[in-house]
Amino acid sequence: MAISRGILIFVAVVGAMEAPRVAIVGSGIGGSSASVYLRRKLGHSSKIDVYEKDGHTCGRLGLIRVAGNEYNSGGCVIHPRNM
């Protein structure tokens, strides 16, 4: 078990010959970052599943479309120094 920047990660080794399997709950900025980091560390033979209750990634950071262009939304509202 490891705790890094508020993310709790459990890694369990089931068998010596099996590829690692990881479940990540939440696809916000933390879960998305964890999935990329773990893919790089564990390699492409590992199985990484990301579970999200809202049916879309980004968590509180979202995307909006204006005149055919996509913009990030939400991050400036989360952190008061960005206001």
Short mmCIF file of the C-alpha atoms (twelve columns), coordinates in Angstrom:
data_MODEL
# 
_entry.id   MODEL 
# 
loop_
_atom_site.group_PDB 
_atom_site.id 
_atom_site.type_symbol 
_atom_site.label_atom_id 
_atom_site.label_alt_id 
_atom_site.label_comp_id 
_atom_site.label_asym_id 
_atom_site.label_seq_id 
_atom_site.Cartn_x 
_atom_site.Cartn_y 
_atom_site.Cartn_z 
_atom_site.pdbx_PDB_model_num 
ATOM 1  C CA . MET A 1  0.000   0.000   0.000   1 
ATOM 2  C CA . ALA A 2  1.239   3.484   -0.829  1 
ATOM 3  C CA . ILE A 3  -0.149  6.954   -0.249  1 
ATOM 4  C CA . SER A 4  0.983   9.615   -2.690  1 
ATOM 5  C CA . ARG A 5  -0.523  13.108  -2.880  1 
ATOM 6  C CA . GLY A 6  -3.823  12.037  -1.380  1 
ATOM 7  C CA . ILE A 7  -4.223  8.943   -3.554  1 
ATOM 8  C CA . LEU A 8  -4.360  5.580   -1.828  1 
ATOM 9  C CA . ILE A 9  -2.964  2.803   -4.004  1 
ATOM 10 C CA . PHE A 10 -3.185  -0.900  -3.204  1 
ATOM 11 C CA . VAL A 11 -1.086  -3.271  -5.254  1 
ATOM 12 C CA . ALA A 12 -1.628  -6.976  -4.675  1 
ATOM 13 C CA . VAL A 13 0.445   -9.689  -6.299  1 
ATOM 14 C CA . VAL A 14 -1.817  -12.676 -6.942  1 
ATOM 15 C CA . GLY A 15 0.613   -15.035 -8.644  1 
ATOM 16 C CA . ALA A 16 4.227   -14.892 -9.681  1 
ATOM 17 C CA . MET A 17 3.463   -15.427 -13.382 1 
ATOM 18 C CA . GLU A 18 0.349   -13.267 -13.679 1 
ATOM 19 C CA . ALA A 19 0.357   -9.710  -14.985 1 
ATOM 20 C CA . PRO A 20 -0.599  -7.108  -12.349 1 
ATOM 21 C CA . ARG A 21 -4.290  -6.135  -12.123 1 
ATOM 22 C CA . VAL A 22 -5.287  -2.738  -10.746 1 
ATOM 23 C CA . ALA A 23 -8.681  -1.146  -10.052 1 
ATOM 24 C CA . ILE A 24 -8.881  2.642   -9.793  1 
ATOM 25 C CA . VAL A 25 -12.046 4.214   -8.394  1 
ATOM 26 C CA . GLY A 26 -12.720 7.635   -9.875  1 
ATOM 27 C CA . SER A 27 -11.566 9.130   -13.159 1 
ATOM 28 C CA . GLY A 28 -10.973 12.665  -11.989 1 
ATOM 29 C CA . ILE A 29 -7.555  14.239  -12.152 1 
ATOM 30 C CA . GLY A 30 -6.208  11.894  -9.446  1 
ATOM 31 C CA . GLY A 31 -7.580  8.659   -10.915 1 
ATOM 32 C CA . SER A 32 -6.589  9.611   -14.453 1 
ATOM 33 C CA . SER A 33 -3.066  10.524  -13.338 1 
ATOM 34 C CA . ALA A 34 -2.772  7.299   -11.345 1 
ATOM 35 C CA . SER A 35 -3.797  5.214   -14.364 1 
ATOM 36 C CA . VAL A 36 -1.175  6.835   -16.606 1 
ATOM 37 C CA . TYR A 37 1.548   6.565   -13.941 1 
ATOM 38 C CA . LEU A 38 0.749   2.908   -13.208 1 
ATOM 39 C CA . ARG A 39 0.650   2.013   -16.906 1 
ATOM 40 C CA . ARG A 40 4.151   3.441   -17.304 1 
ATOM 41 C CA . LYS A 41 5.434   1.635   -14.205 1 
ATOM 42 C CA . LEU A 42 3.669   -1.713  -14.672 1 
ATOM 43 C CA . GLY A 43 3.855   -1.970  -18.460 1 
ATOM 44 C CA . HIS A 44 1.298   -2.869  -21.096 1 
ATOM 45 C CA . SER A 45 0.800   -6.438  -19.898 1 
ATOM 46 C CA . SER A 46 -0.896  -5.174  -16.735 1 
ATOM 47 C CA . LYS A 47 -4.689  -4.800  -16.549 1 
ATOM 48 C CA . ILE A 48 -5.851  -1.420  -15.248 1 
ATOM 49 C CA . ASP A 49 -9.586  -0.808  -14.800 1 
ATOM 50 C CA . VAL A 50 -10.917 2.670   -13.998 1 
ATOM 51 C CA . TYR A 51 -14.397 2.907   -12.465 1 
ATOM 52 C CA . GLU A 52 -16.376 6.147   -12.629 1 
ATOM 53 C CA . LYS A 53 -19.903 6.712   -11.288 1 
ATOM 54 C CA . ASP A 54 -20.689 9.706   -13.514 1 
ATOM 55 C CA . GLY A 55 -20.119 8.000   -16.872 1 
ATOM 56 C CA . HIS A 56 -17.459 10.476  -18.019 1 
ATOM 57 C CA . THR A 57 -13.876 11.331  -17.141 1 
ATOM 58 C CA . CYS A 58 -12.597 14.617  -15.695 1 
ATOM 59 C CA . GLY A 59 -14.326 14.551  -12.304 1 
ATOM 60 C CA . ARG A 60 -14.928 18.172  -11.336 1 
ATOM 61 C CA . LEU A 61 -12.797 19.316  -14.270 1 
ATOM 62 C CA . GLY A 62 -15.052 19.271  -17.298 1 
ATOM 63 C CA . LEU A 63 -15.110 20.188  -20.953 1 
ATOM 64 C CA . ILE A 64 -17.418 22.661  -22.615 1 
ATOM 65 C CA . ARG A 65 -17.836 23.269  -26.331 1 
ATOM 66 C CA . VAL A 66 -18.155 26.810  -27.644 1 
ATOM 67 C CA . ALA A 67 -18.377 27.508  -31.373 1 
ATOM 68 C CA . GLY A 68 -16.848 24.132  -32.223 1 
ATOM 69 C CA . ASN A 69 -13.898 24.495  -29.821 1 
ATOM 70 C CA . GLU A 70 -13.390 22.522  -26.575 1 
ATOM 71 C CA . TYR A 71 -12.334 24.279  -23.361 1 
ATOM 72 C CA . ASN A 72 -11.536 22.945  -19.884 1 
ATOM 73 C CA . SER A 73 -13.940 24.133  -17.228 1 
ATOM 74 C CA . GLY A 74 -14.093 23.739  -13.486 1 
ATOM 75 C CA . GLY A 75 -10.460 24.004  -12.423 1 
ATOM 76 C CA . CYS A 76 -10.598 27.744  -11.839 1 
ATOM 77 C CA . VAL A 77 -13.613 27.289  -9.590  1 
ATOM 78 C CA . ILE A 78 -12.002 24.543  -7.458  1 
ATOM 79 C CA . HIS A 79 -8.944  26.528  -6.384  1 
ATOM 80 C CA . PRO A 80 -9.585  29.973  -4.895  1 
ATOM 81 C CA . ARG A 81 -6.242  31.409  -6.077  1 
ATOM 82 C CA . ASN A 82 -7.425  30.969  -9.676  1 
ATOM 83 C CA . MET A 83 -10.417 33.257  -9.202  1 
# 
